[in-house]
């Protein structure tokens, strides 16, 4: 792979937030992202919002994929986004959420800065295509 190809690779952080201890879906999406040619960083389990903010900023990712099944998405996801905004990294970071997100909560998350929501059963290719078409890069 050439240096130019490596520079164009989409960098993605797949992050688990809060007390959610189930990470099978996060592993599945991380592998699919790698197979699609993304550079993937996985946070591991039980991260506080500030830890995810720090990893997002320090790793200079193009995409933050938040995996959450605990039901605390309306509290934790906006906290993460606010932290990313404090570091002036929001405009450069595509933020997607996967997991169990009730339909009635989706509008709230979109209003608070989420770019895409992908629940169980979403075809992996749909998520990958969304990221490829919406990643925030200076062309």
SEVEXKE-264070 format. One line per field, with one value per atom (N, C-alpha, C): residue in three letters; atom name; y, z, x. Coordinates in Angstrom, 3 decimals. Layout:
% residues N
residu c(ALA	...)
atome c(CA	...)
c2 c(Y	...)
c3 c(Z	...)
c1 c(X	...)
This chain:
% residues 139
residu c(UNK	UNK	UNK	UNK	UNK	UNK	UNK	UNK	UNK	UNK	UNK	UNK	UNK	UNK	UNK	UNK	UNK	UNK	UNK	UNK	UNK	UNK	UNK	UNK	UNK	UNK	UNK	UNK	UNK	UNK	UNK	UNK	UNK	UNK	UNK	UNK	UNK	UNK	UNK	UNK	UNK	UNK	UNK	UNK	UNK	UNK	UNK	UNK	UNK	UNK	UNK	UNK	UNK	UNK	UNK	UNK	UNK	UNK	UNK	UNK	UNK	UNK	UNK	UNK	UNK	UNK	UNK	UNK	UNK	UNK	UNK	UNK	UNK	UNK	UNK	UNK	UNK	UNK	UNK	UNK	UNK	UNK	UNK	UNK	UNK	UNK	UNK	UNK	UNK	UNK	UNK	UNK	UNK	UNK	UNK	UNK	UNK	UNK	UNK	UNK	UNK	UNK	UNK	UNK	UNK	UNK	UNK	UNK	UNK	UNK	UNK	UNK	UNK	UNK	UNK	UNK	UNK	UNK	UNK	UNK	UNK	UNK	UNK	UNK	UNK	UNK	UNK	UNK	UNK	UNK	UNK	UNK	UNK	UNK	UNK	UNK	UNK	UNK	UNK	UNK	UNK	UNK	UNK	UNK	UNK	UNK	UNK	UNK	UNK	UNK	UNK	UNK	UNK	UNK	UNK	UNK	UNK	UNK	UNK	UNK	UNK	UNK	UNK	UNK	UNK	UNK	UNK	UNK	UNK	UNK	UNK	UNK	UNK	UNK	UNK	UNK	UNK	UNK	UNK	UNK	UNK	UNK	UNK	UNK	UNK	UNK	UNK	UNK	UNK	UNK	UNK	UNK	UNK	UNK	UNK	UNK	UNK	UNK	UNK	UNK	UNK	UNK	UNK	UNK	UNK	UNK	UNK	UNK	UNK	UNK	UNK	UNK	UNK	UNK	UNK	UNK	UNK	UNK	UNK	UNK	UNK	UNK	UNK	UNK	UNK	UNK	UNK	UNK	UNK	UNK	UNK	UNK	UNK	UNK	UNK	UNK	UNK	UNK	UNK	UNK	UNK	UNK	UNK	UNK	UNK	UNK	UNK	UNK	UNK	UNK	UNK	UNK	UNK	UNK	UNK	UNK	UNK	UNK	UNK	UNK	UNK	UNK	UNK	UNK	UNK	UNK	UNK	UNK	UNK	UNK	UNK	UNK	UNK	UNK	UNK	UNK	UNK	UNK	UNK	UNK	UNK	UNK	UNK	UNK	UNK	UNK	UNK	UNK	UNK	UNK	UNK	UNK	UNK	UNK	UNK	UNK	UNK	UNK	UNK	UNK	UNK	UNK	UNK	UNK	UNK	UNK	UNK	UNK	UNK	UNK	UNK	UNK	UNK	UNK	UNK	UNK	UNK	UNK	UNK	UNK	UNK	UNK	UNK	UNK	UNK	UNK	UNK	UNK	UNK	UNK	UNK	UNK	UNK	UNK	UNK	UNK	UNK	UNK	UNK	UNK	UNK	UNK	UNK	UNK	UNK	UNK	UNK	UNK	UNK	UNK	UNK	UNK	UNK	UNK	UNK	UNK	UNK	UNK	UNK	UNK	UNK	UNK	UNK	UNK	UNK	UNK	UNK	UNK	UNK	UNK	UNK	UNK	UNK	UNK	UNK	UNK	UNK	UNK	UNK	UNK	UNK	UNK	UNK	UNK	UNK	UNK	UNK	UNK	UNK	UNK	UNK	UNK	UNK	UNK	UNK	UNK	UNK	UNK	UNK	UNK	UNK	UNK	UNK	UNK	UNK	UNK	UNK	UNK	UNK	UNK	UNK	UNK	UNK	UNK	UNK	UNK	UNK)
atome c(N	CA	C	N	CA	C	N	CA	C	N	CA	C	N	CA	C	N	CA	C	N	CA	C	N	CA	C	N	CA	C	N	CA	C	N	CA	C	N	CA	C	N	CA	C	N	CA	C	N	CA	C	N	CA	C	N	CA	C	N	CA	C	N	CA	C	N	CA	C	N	CA	C	N	CA	C	N	CA	C	N	CA	C	N	CA	C	N	CA	C	N	CA	C	N	CA	C	N	CA	C	N	CA	C	N	CA	C	N	CA	C	N	CA	C	N	CA	C	N	CA	C	N	CA	C	N	CA	C	N	CA	C	N	CA	C	N	CA	C	N	CA	C	N	CA	C	N	CA	C	N	CA	C	N	CA	C	N	CA	C	N	CA	C	N	CA	C	N	CA	C	N	CA	C	N	CA	C	N	CA	C	N	CA	C	N	CA	C	N	CA	C	N	CA	C	N	CA	C	N	CA	C	N	CA	C	N	CA	C	N	CA	C	N	CA	C	N	CA	C	N	CA	C	N	CA	C	N	CA	C	N	CA	C	N	CA	C	N	CA	C	N	CA	C	N	CA	C	N	CA	C	N	CA	C	N	CA	C	N	CA	C	N	CA	C	N	CA	C	N	CA	C	N	CA	C	N	CA	C	N	CA	C	N	CA	C	N	CA	C	N	CA	C	N	CA	C	N	CA	C	N	CA	C	N	CA	C	N	CA	C	N	CA	C	N	CA	C	N	CA	C	N	CA	C	N	CA	C	N	CA	C	N	CA	C	N	CA	C	N	CA	C	N	CA	C	N	CA	C	N	CA	C	N	CA	C	N	CA	C	N	CA	C	N	CA	C	N	CA	C	N	CA	C	N	CA	C	N	CA	C	N	CA	C	N	CA	C	N	CA	C	N	CA	C	N	CA	C	N	CA	C	N	CA	C	N	CA	C	N	CA	C	N	CA	C	N	CA	C	N	CA	C	N	CA	C	N	CA	C	N	CA	C	N	CA	C	N	CA	C	N	CA	C	N	CA	C	N	CA	C	N	CA	C	N	CA	C	N	CA	C	N	CA	C	N	CA	C	N	CA	C	N	CA	C	N	CA	C	N	CA	C	N	CA	C)
c2 c(-1.176	0.000	1.241	2.176	3.387	4.317	5.280	6.272	7.043	7.358	8.088	7.272	5.960	5.106	5.081	5.026	4.994	6.308	7.420	8.711	8.843	8.177	8.283	7.289	6.357	5.370	6.055	5.623	6.172	5.605	6.509	6.113	6.133	5.017	4.867	4.351	4.995	4.494	3.841	2.556	1.852	1.845	2.509	2.751	2.181	1.545	1.080	2.051	2.537	3.550	3.024	3.453	3.134	1.719	1.236	-0.061	-1.223	-0.938	-1.965	-2.977	-4.234	-5.270	-6.199	-5.891	-6.755	-6.118	-6.778	-6.142	-6.972	-7.977	-8.791	-7.944	-7.076	-6.224	-5.287	-4.754	-3.866	-4.607	-5.848	-6.653	-6.960	-7.249	-7.540	-6.313	-5.143	-3.937	-3.547	-3.720	-3.408	-4.278	-5.551	-6.445	-6.051	-5.706	-5.289	-4.013	-3.081	-1.846	-2.154	-3.037	-3.421	-4.064	-4.962	-5.633	-4.641	-3.525	-2.482	-1.551	-1.777	-0.958	0.181	0.253	1.289	0.905	1.910	1.693	1.775	0.729	0.648	0.579	1.372	1.354	0.948	-0.024	-0.467	-0.050	0.564	1.130	0.101	-1.060	-1.983	-1.581	-2.322	-2.121	-1.052	-0.577	0.231	1.558	2.314	3.618	4.724	5.674	6.889	7.790	8.659	9.564	10.327	10.827	11.590	10.731	9.445	8.558	8.417	8.358	8.257	9.571	10.689	11.996	12.060	11.702	11.755	10.862	9.646	8.734	9.285	9.872	10.447	11.552	12.413	13.549	13.083	12.272	11.837	10.983	10.155	9.281	9.980	11.181	11.970	11.147	10.557	9.684	10.493	9.902	10.477	10.135	8.963	8.438	7.927	8.311	7.733	6.892	5.603	4.686	4.301	4.742	4.461	3.280	2.231	1.056	1.090	1.059	1.148	0.311	-0.511	-1.361	-1.149	-0.319	-0.197	0.625	1.392	2.261	3.655	3.923	5.234	6.155	5.865	6.624	8.104	8.441	9.847	10.667	10.032	10.742	10.714	9.545	9.375	9.917	9.696	10.142	11.671	12.444	13.903	14.369	13.681	14.036	13.868	12.793	12.548	13.634	13.938	14.935	16.306	16.672	17.961	18.012	16.910	16.864	17.021	16.384	16.493	17.936	18.581	19.993	20.882	20.594	21.391	21.359	20.280	20.148	20.585	21.197	21.644	20.515	19.315	18.164	17.708	18.325	17.872	18.025	19.151	19.404	18.422	17.783	16.842	15.387	15.126	13.759	13.355	12.314	11.719	10.861	11.054	10.322	9.439	8.135	7.167	6.360	5.902	5.136	3.830	2.758	1.454	0.824	-0.033	-0.729	-0.610	-0.791	-0.756	0.691	1.339	2.723	2.742	2.975	3.045	4.145	3.883	4.834	6.217	6.243	7.527	8.348	7.750	8.475	8.964	8.505	8.846	10.345	11.003	12.434	13.228	12.872	13.536	13.396	12.201	11.974	12.746	12.755	13.535	15.025	15.523	16.937	17.281	16.277	16.489	16.132	15.954	15.837	14.504	13.485	12.183	12.284	11.708	11.745	10.535	9.399	8.195	7.228	6.504	5.508	4.188	3.116	1.805	0.766	0.220	-0.757	-2.178	-3.115	-4.532	-4.915	-5.700	-6.155	-5.249	-4.086	-3.218	-3.921	-4.039	-4.679	-3.920	-4.661	-4.045	-3.123	-3.532	-2.720	-1.360	-1.317	-0.046	0.927	0.420	1.254	1.717	0.814	1.147	2.192	2.011	2.966	4.333	4.359	5.627	6.360	5.652	6.269	6.756	5.924	6.319	7.558	7.670	8.804	10.060	9.917	11.061	11.444	10.722	11.059	12.510	13.218	14.653	14.870	15.095	15.295	16.521	17.189	18.296	17.693	17.997	17.442	18.386)
c3 c(0.000	0.000	0.000	-0.846	-0.955	0.221	0.429	1.485	1.242	-0.011	-0.341	0.044	-0.231	0.142	1.655	2.405	3.856	4.378	3.768	4.209	3.940	2.953	2.601	3.360	4.091	4.839	5.879	6.011	7.013	8.372	9.328	10.710	11.547	12.208	12.954	14.365	15.346	16.718	16.985	17.330	17.759	19.273	19.904	21.340	22.074	23.190	24.109	25.281	25.622	26.669	27.815	29.012	30.178	30.682	31.375	32.036	31.141	29.914	28.947	28.809	29.087	29.039	27.859	26.896	25.733	24.532	23.972	22.879	21.602	21.473	20.253	19.010	19.060	17.916	17.573	18.590	18.353	17.641	18.028	17.363	15.918	15.696	14.336	13.442	13.922	13.090	12.909	13.931	13.802	12.719	12.699	11.673	10.281	10.184	8.887	8.403	9.307	8.937	8.449	9.152	8.719	7.340	7.153	5.858	4.737	5.083	4.099	3.856	4.581	4.384	5.373	6.375	7.392	8.353	8.946	10.067	11.316	12.132	13.256	14.582	15.516	16.895	17.729	18.625	19.492	20.920	21.577	22.916	24.033	23.808	24.912	25.670	26.710	27.462	28.552	28.994	30.208	30.183	29.129	29.028	29.485	30.189	30.549	29.320	29.217	28.065	27.832	28.900	28.742	28.159	28.486	27.908	26.396	25.980	24.550	23.860	24.502	23.947	23.760	24.785	24.717	23.600	23.480	22.431	21.047	20.901	19.617	19.194	20.121	19.829	19.628	20.537	20.475	19.250	18.866	17.707	16.393	16.471	15.287	14.284	14.784	13.938	13.049	11.919	11.009	11.468	12.114	12.501	13.929	14.713	16.032	15.950	16.171	16.216	17.658	18.212	19.611	19.641	20.336	20.503	21.904	21.982	23.298	23.328	24.351	24.523	25.881	26.710	28.108	28.317	27.307	27.468	27.941	28.153	28.649	27.519	26.303	25.133	25.198	25.715	25.756	26.741	27.678	28.614	28.139	27.761	27.484	26.120	25.094	23.751	23.681	24.172	24.151	24.962	26.057	26.835	25.991	25.235	24.369	23.303	22.670	21.597	22.139	23.295	23.893	24.161	24.648	24.885	23.610	22.551	21.261	20.751	20.967	20.570	21.353	22.622	23.446	22.900	22.229	21.628	20.163	19.717	18.328	17.324	17.675	16.793	16.158	16.547	16.077	14.559	14.018	12.585	11.709	12.280	11.530	11.816	12.675	13.120	12.799	12.014	11.753	12.965	13.523	14.729	14.424	14.588	14.371	15.645	15.821	17.009	16.554	17.220	16.953	18.256	18.152	19.335	19.449	20.654	20.919	21.183	20.154	20.260	19.879	20.843	20.512	19.484	18.582	17.518	18.074	19.214	19.782	20.319	20.448	20.911	19.768	18.566	17.441	17.158	17.134	16.843	17.857	19.129	20.179	19.898	19.530	19.266	18.030	16.985	15.792	16.127	16.909	17.307	18.149	18.808	19.668	18.996	17.667	16.940	16.348	16.514	15.900	14.403	13.606	12.155	11.592	12.272	11.787	12.930	12.848	13.856	13.140	13.658	13.031	14.094	14.027	15.013	14.603	15.472	15.174	13.851	13.084	11.815	10.644	10.893	9.790	8.997	7.685	6.888	7.054	7.254	7.450	6.291	5.081	3.899	3.953	4.523	4.652	5.557	6.655	7.574	6.927	6.264	5.599	4.516	3.704	2.639	3.221	4.291	4.934	5.354	5.962	6.417	5.229	4.229	3.058	2.380	2.351	1.681	2.549	3.863	4.752	5.593	5.471	6.275	6.017	7.068	6.996	6.723	5.460	5.076	4.202	4.331	3.414	2.116	1.051	-0.266	-0.979)
c1 c(0.850	0.000	0.897	0.562	1.364	1.081	1.968	1.777	0.485	0.198	-1.033	-2.265	-2.269	-3.393	-3.574	-2.459	-2.552	-3.120	-2.760	-3.265	-4.761	-5.271	-6.684	-7.554	-6.945	-7.700	-8.572	-9.797	-10.704	-10.303	-10.040	-9.701	-10.970	-11.234	-12.477	-12.198	-12.809	-12.792	-14.135	-14.111	-15.324	-15.269	-16.231	-16.173	-17.382	-17.098	-18.137	-18.163	-19.351	-19.483	-20.335	-19.987	-20.795	-20.594	-21.600	-21.505	-21.896	-22.225	-22.606	-21.469	-21.753	-20.718	-20.826	-21.663	-21.868	-21.194	-20.182	-19.450	-19.369	-20.208	-20.171	-20.424	-21.435	-21.753	-20.611	-19.945	-18.814	-17.685	-17.460	-16.425	-16.812	-18.080	-18.554	-18.367	-18.767	-18.656	-17.193	-16.377	-14.949	-14.305	-14.637	-14.089	-14.597	-15.864	-16.418	-15.737	-15.487	-14.793	-13.376	-12.679	-11.321	-11.362	-12.328	-12.463	-12.758	-13.404	-13.723	-12.540	-11.439	-10.253	-10.092	-10.956	-10.830	-9.709	-9.089	-8.177	-9.036	-9.053	-9.980	-9.226	-9.703	-9.227	-10.430	-10.251	-11.345	-11.044	-12.002	-11.795	-11.792	-12.392	-12.615	-13.875	-14.181	-15.424	-15.300	-16.457	-16.624	-15.869	-16.030	-15.380	-16.318	-15.755	-16.484	-16.530	-17.534	-17.596	-16.289	-15.653	-14.412	-13.287	-13.266	-12.245	-12.443	-13.694	-13.978	-13.634	-13.939	-13.571	-12.053	-11.308	-9.851	-9.310	-9.841	-9.383	-9.713	-10.892	-11.304	-10.342	-10.009	-9.136	-7.693	-7.195	-5.798	-5.506	-6.459	-6.262	-6.598	-7.160	-7.496	-8.309	-9.398	-10.213	-11.146	-11.492	-12.484	-13.897	-14.029	-15.335	-15.274	-16.281	-16.486	-17.743	-17.592	-18.721	-18.973	-20.083	-20.415	-21.376	-20.983	-21.824	-22.405	-23.732	-24.369	-25.646	-25.745	-26.917	-27.582	-27.000	-27.424	-28.688	-29.094	-30.259	-29.899	-28.614	-28.186	-27.732	-28.145	-27.686	-28.067	-29.247	-29.666	-28.847	-28.179	-27.311	-25.860	-25.372	-23.948	-23.513	-24.309	-23.914	-23.801	-24.788	-24.614	-23.397	-23.079	-21.888	-20.627	-20.556	-19.402	-19.311	-20.430	-20.430	-20.038	-20.540	-20.163	-18.664	-18.108	-16.674	-15.868	-16.328	-15.642	-15.720	-16.857	-17.004	-16.045	-15.848	-14.939	-13.509	-13.144	-11.815	-11.797	-12.893	-13.022	-12.787	-13.199	-13.019	-14.333	-15.444	-16.756	-16.923	-16.486	-16.675	-15.899	-14.892	-14.055	-14.381	-15.361	-15.637	-17.068	-17.215	-18.528	-18.875	-20.062	-20.447	-21.649	-21.430	-22.497	-22.703	-23.924	-24.278	-24.912	-24.515	-25.104	-25.534	-26.524	-27.014	-28.514	-28.990	-30.434	-30.841	-31.347	-31.811	-33.291	-34.181	-35.605	-35.867	-36.784	-37.102	-37.459	-38.137	-38.551	-37.363	-36.197	-35.005	-34.126	-34.379	-33.504	-33.466	-34.620	-34.661	-33.823	-33.938	-33.151	-31.651	-31.219	-29.800	-29.336	-30.153	-29.794	-29.697	-30.637	-30.620	-29.389	-28.830	-27.671	-26.357	-26.375	-25.119	-24.762	-25.602	-25.323	-25.601	-24.718	-24.875	-25.620	-25.544	-26.210	-26.459	-27.574	-27.936	-28.205	-27.590	-27.701	-28.013	-29.223	-29.659	-29.334	-29.690	-29.465	-30.134	-29.433	-29.979	-29.665	-29.077	-28.685	-27.596	-27.765	-26.707	-25.385	-24.309	-22.997	-22.643	-22.973	-22.662	-23.367	-24.560	-25.285	-24.524	-24.009	-23.242	-21.946	-21.255	-19.986	-20.205	-21.233	-21.536	-21.868	-22.649	-22.982	-21.708	-20.793	-19.543	-18.728	-18.570	-17.783	-18.355	-19.681	-20.325	-20.392	-20.219	-20.429	-19.223	-18.123	-16.952	-16.573	-16.219	-15.954	-14.460	-14.144	-12.748	-12.640	-11.510	-11.216	-10.728	-11.392	-11.000	-10.104)
